[in-house]
């Protein structure tokens, strides 16, 4: 009986779920003084204070996956992939094998969260014109997330709904009391591309202080996405062979057959602070060669995308409904076809309706507060607080909230930082590392995932290439100096 109870609960919740989606953590680069094109994603005013008169981002990528449920424990280092995998873990054709037993569940009774996200930073540019800065931004974003899935349901999916494998052991059987609840959870997938124009200005103040203001306006085109929302569910076993389902509703919205259209806006302000002239003496004048600190605040991605002709599929139990499992199970005896079981269940006990209409998907609106302190001539310590203004269960696109402290060593040609973060909506402590070497930038916000690859629960990486003020780079200066020396030597020889 317990087998059928759990299957009915699970099938009711997930019948018809199907969809594909893939949907800003280069923050430490954006805080620096040599990354105006990166600062667009932190605060639209920061690029007004940069050591580069111009910069062009050719291409960049950030990708992240994280969860609090499964840990991947490879029997070998992930650095061996794909060419140096031990022979016992290769197929006959020489490809790496994967064993599901390498995945370990984190069963602690808490709701489970999963997030997959990626940003592609397309061609972007920033140019200074006196006190003004003008920029162009292009970006593509995609992400999928599961929010607050009950552990019992996640475990059942992990065991592929197979009762022989213990898929339903996290549910309460009739012998144990027979009362199961599935709290509200959501599954989302969003994707879009955008192009925007940035305008910022640096306003001079006393004592070399500056007020920076900036705004970015973006045109957004929405691509494929979906939103699954479950209101919650309770099932009571009143006997070995009968259940009572409490009222519940499941809504699935799929969209993107027609490209969605919308606009987005970023607004920000930054204050560059220096002490008064008569207080700049001794160590201060040696260390604070740029500023004492930069303090910024921004609201990012204000706006939404409207989709027309979105499809809504709604399944509902409108009143307490009793189900006789013995009679119901004979309708599809031991078929193992969960789609048939779900269809039969909905036809007998639930109402179903499907319709089309408009659907609005908000951009990942968030507040960002930043502080950047100069400690020594080339040593800085930055801090960022990013708080999402979109709820975890909302239908909108969303970046997870985090806090970051990032010490960095910075020069025109080279930059290195070691950020420490409380991320994934303040659930996990992580340490990262990033570097900028000439035009190349690369980094991660989960360094441990690369250093210890035999126990992975999250992974994060970003990489890209951006050029700025090429003639001022050290290697170009050296070449220019050698050329000047050669010219001077030839002129001296001719004069002699």
Secondary structure, DSSP 8 states (H G I E B T S, - for coil): -HHHHHHHHHHHHHTT----------HHHHHSSS-HHHHTTT-TTGGGS-S-SEEEEEEEEEEEEEESSEEE--SS-GGGTTT---GGGB-TTS-B---GGGEEE--SSS-EEEEEEEEEE-SEEEEEETTEEEEEEEEEEEEEEEEEE-HHHHHHHHTTT-GGGTTTTTS--GGGT-EEEE--EEEEEEEEEEEEEEEEEEEE-GGG-EEEEEEEEEEEEE--EEEEEE--EEEEEEETTEEEE--EEEEEEEE-SS-EEEEEEEEEEEEEE---GGG--THHHHH-SS-SEEEEEEEEEEEEEEEEEEEEEEEEE-S-EEEEHHHHHGGGTT---HHHHHHHHHHHH-EEEEEEEEEEEE---EEEEEEEEE-SSSEEEEEEEEEESS-TTSSS-----EEEEEEEEE-SSEEEEEEEEEETTTTEEEE-EEEEETTEEEEES-THHHH-TTSBSEEEEEEEEEEE-GGGSHHHHHHHHHHHHHHHHHHHHHH-
